[in-house]
Amino acid sequence: MTATTLGFVAATWGIVMALAPVLQIHRILRNNSSRDVSIGYLAVLVVGFALWIVYGAAIGNPALVVPNTAALVTGITTIGIALRYRGRE
């Protein structure tokens, strides 16, 4: 497998991973509560995604930039929804 193919496969799977928090969003909306969601954990991930985007841009690697951008957007959205539903029971 060439590096280009591996990069494409990894980036594609990275987008799948980036969209995985949508399952958490679905749970929050279904339960009308985000009590069991760790916002601190999500914040750590969001910072990591931002750092990978900057690094990927610095080396000109879209296989790092694209999936981490999707993950950053999904992570920020998840945090926003979790904060909105915090304390609802």
MODELLER restraints for C-alpha pairs under 7 A, 6 or more apart:
rsr = mdl.restraints
at = mdl.atoms
rsr.add(forms.Gaussian(group=physical.xy_distance, feature=features.Distance(at['CA:7:A'], at['CA:63:A']), mean=5.80, stdev=0.5))
rsr.add(forms.Gaussian(group=physical.xy_distance, feature=features.Distance(at['CA:8:A'], at['CA:63:A']), mean=6.58, stdev=0.5))
rsr.add(forms.Gaussian(group=physical.xy_distance, feature=features.Distance(at['CA:11:A'], at['CA:63:A']), mean=5.01, stdev=0.5))
rsr.add(forms.Gaussian(group=physical.xy_distance, feature=features.Distance(at['CA:11:A'], at['CA:64:A']), mean=6.88, stdev=0.5))
rsr.add(forms.Gaussian(group=physical.xy_distance, feature=features.Distance(at['CA:11:A'], at['CA:67:A']), mean=5.78, stdev=0.5))
rsr.add(forms.Gaussian(group=physical.xy_distance, feature=features.Distance(at['CA:14:A'], at['CA:67:A']), mean=5.08, stdev=0.5))
rsr.add(forms.Gaussian(group=physical.xy_distance, feature=features.Distance(at['CA:15:A'], at['CA:67:A']), mean=4.68, stdev=0.5))
rsr.add(forms.Gaussian(group=physical.xy_distance, feature=features.Distance(at['CA:15:A'], at['CA:70:A']), mean=6.42, stdev=0.5))
rsr.add(forms.Gaussian(group=physical.xy_distance, feature=features.Distance(at['CA:18:A'], at['CA:67:A']), mean=6.55, stdev=0.5))
rsr.add(forms.Gaussian(group=physical.xy_distance, feature=features.Distance(at['CA:18:A'], at['CA:70:A']), mean=5.76, stdev=0.5))
rsr.add(forms.Gaussian(group=physical.xy_distance, feature=features.Distance(at['CA:18:A'], at['CA:71:A']), mean=3.98, stdev=0.5))
rsr.add(forms.Gaussian(group=physical.xy_distance, feature=features.Distance(at['CA:18:A'], at['CA:74:A']), mean=6.61, stdev=0.5))
rsr.add(forms.Gaussian(group=physical.xy_distance, feature=features.Distance(at['CA:19:A'], at['CA:71:A']), mean=6.69, stdev=0.5))
rsr.add(forms.Gaussian(group=physical.xy_distance, feature=features.Distance(at['CA:19:A'], at['CA:74:A']), mean=6.46, stdev=0.5))
rsr.add(forms.Gaussian(group=physical.xy_distance, feature=features.Distance(at['CA:21:A'], at['CA:74:A']), mean=6.74, stdev=0.5))
rsr.add(forms.Gaussian(group=physical.xy_distance, feature=features.Distance(at['CA:21:A'], at['CA:78:A']), mean=6.83, stdev=0.5))
rsr.add(forms.Gaussian(group=physical.xy_distance, feature=features.Distance(at['CA:25:A'], at['CA:78:A']), mean=6.02, stdev=0.5))
rsr.add(forms.Gaussian(group=physical.xy_distance, feature=features.Distance(at['CA:28:A'], at['CA:34:A']), mean=5.26, stdev=0.5))
rsr.add(forms.Gaussian(group=physical.xy_distance, feature=features.Distance(at['CA:32:A'], at['CA:85:A']), mean=6.47, stdev=0.5))
rsr.add(forms.Gaussian(group=physical.xy_distance, feature=features.Distance(at['CA:32:A'], at['CA:88:A']), mean=6.48, stdev=0.5))
rsr.add(forms.Gaussian(group=physical.xy_distance, feature=features.Distance(at['CA:32:A'], at['CA:89:A']), mean=6.93, stdev=0.5))
rsr.add(forms.Gaussian(group=physical.xy_distance, feature=features.Distance(at['CA:33:A'], at['CA:85:A']), mean=5.08, stdev=0.5))
rsr.add(forms.Gaussian(group=physical.xy_distance, feature=features.Distance(at['CA:33:A'], at['CA:86:A']), mean=6.08, stdev=0.5))
rsr.add(forms.Gaussian(group=physical.xy_distance, feature=features.Distance(at['CA:33:A'], at['CA:87:A']), mean=6.65, stdev=0.5))
rsr.add(forms.Gaussian(group=physical.xy_distance, feature=features.Distance(at['CA:33:A'], at['CA:88:A']), mean=5.03, stdev=0.5))
rsr.add(forms.Gaussian(group=physical.xy_distance, feature=features.Distance(at['CA:33:A'], at['CA:89:A']), mean=5.94, stdev=0.5))
rsr.add(forms.Gaussian(group=physical.xy_distance, feature=features.Distance(at['CA:34:A'], at['CA:82:A']), mean=5.15, stdev=0.5))
rsr.add(forms.Gaussian(group=physical.xy_distance, feature=features.Distance(at['CA:34:A'], at['CA:85:A']), mean=5.45, stdev=0.5))
rsr.add(forms.Gaussian(group=physical.xy_distance, feature=features.Distance(at['CA:34:A'], at['CA:86:A']), mean=5.16, stdev=0.5))
rsr.add(forms.Gaussian(group=physical.xy_distance, feature=features.Distance(at['CA:35:A'], at['CA:86:A']), mean=5.98, stdev=0.5))
rsr.add(forms.Gaussian(group=physical.xy_distance, feature=features.Distance(at['CA:35:A'], at['CA:87:A']), mean=6.32, stdev=0.5))
rsr.add(forms.Gaussian(group=physical.xy_distance, feature=features.Distance(at['CA:39:A'], at['CA:79:A']), mean=6.23, stdev=0.5))
rsr.add(forms.Gaussian(group=physical.xy_distance, feature=features.Distance(at['CA:42:A'], at['CA:75:A']), mean=6.48, stdev=0.5))
rsr.add(forms.Gaussian(group=physical.xy_distance, feature=features.Distance(at['CA:42:A'], at['CA:79:A']), mean=6.76, stdev=0.5))
rsr.add(forms.Gaussian(group=physical.xy_distance, feature=features.Distance(at['CA:46:A'], at['CA:72:A']), mean=5.53, stdev=0.5))
rsr.add(forms.Gaussian(group=physical.xy_distance, feature=features.Distance(at['CA:46:A'], at['CA:75:A']), mean=5.87, stdev=0.5))
rsr.add(forms.Gaussian(group=physical.xy_distance, feature=features.Distance(at['CA:46:A'], at['CA:76:A']), mean=6.88, stdev=0.5))
rsr.add(forms.Gaussian(group=physical.xy_distance, feature=features.Distance(at['CA:49:A'], at['CA:68:A']), mean=5.21, stdev=0.5))
rsr.add(forms.Gaussian(group=physical.xy_distance, feature=features.Distance(at['CA:49:A'], at['CA:71:A']), mean=6.63, stdev=0.5))
rsr.add(forms.Gaussian(group=physical.xy_distance, feature=features.Distance(at['CA:49:A'], at['CA:72:A']), mean=5.58, stdev=0.5))
rsr.add(forms.Gaussian(group=physical.xy_distance, feature=features.Distance(at['CA:50:A'], at['CA:72:A']), mean=6.63, stdev=0.5))
rsr.add(forms.Gaussian(group=physical.xy_distance, feature=features.Distance(at['CA:52:A'], at['CA:64:A']), mean=6.59, stdev=0.5))
rsr.add(forms.Gaussian(group=physical.xy_distance, feature=features.Distance(at['CA:52:A'], at['CA:65:A']), mean=7.00, stdev=0.5))
rsr.add(forms.Gaussian(group=physical.xy_distance, feature=features.Distance(at['CA:52:A'], at['CA:68:A']), mean=6.59, stdev=0.5))
rsr.add(forms.Gaussian(group=physical.xy_distance, feature=features.Distance(at['CA:53:A'], at['CA:64:A']), mean=6.43, stdev=0.5))
rsr.add(forms.Gaussian(group=physical.xy_distance, feature=features.Distance(at['CA:53:A'], at['CA:65:A']), mean=4.70, stdev=0.5))
rsr.add(forms.Gaussian(group=physical.xy_distance, feature=features.Distance(at['CA:53:A'], at['CA:68:A']), mean=5.94, stdev=0.5))
rsr.add(forms.Gaussian(group=physical.xy_distance, feature=features.Distance(at['CA:53:A'], at['CA:69:A']), mean=6.52, stdev=0.5))
rsr.add(forms.Gaussian(group=physical.xy_distance, feature=features.Distance(at['CA:56:A'], at['CA:62:A']), mean=6.60, stdev=0.5))
rsr.add(forms.Gaussian(group=physical.xy_distance, feature=features.Distance(at['CA:56:A'], at['CA:64:A']), mean=5.03, stdev=0.5))
rsr.add(forms.Gaussian(group=physical.xy_distance, feature=features.Distance(at['CA:56:A'], at['CA:65:A']), mean=5.21, stdev=0.5))
rsr.add(forms.Gaussian(group=physical.xy_distance, feature=features.Distance(at['CA:57:A'], at['CA:65:A']), mean=6.35, stdev=0.5))
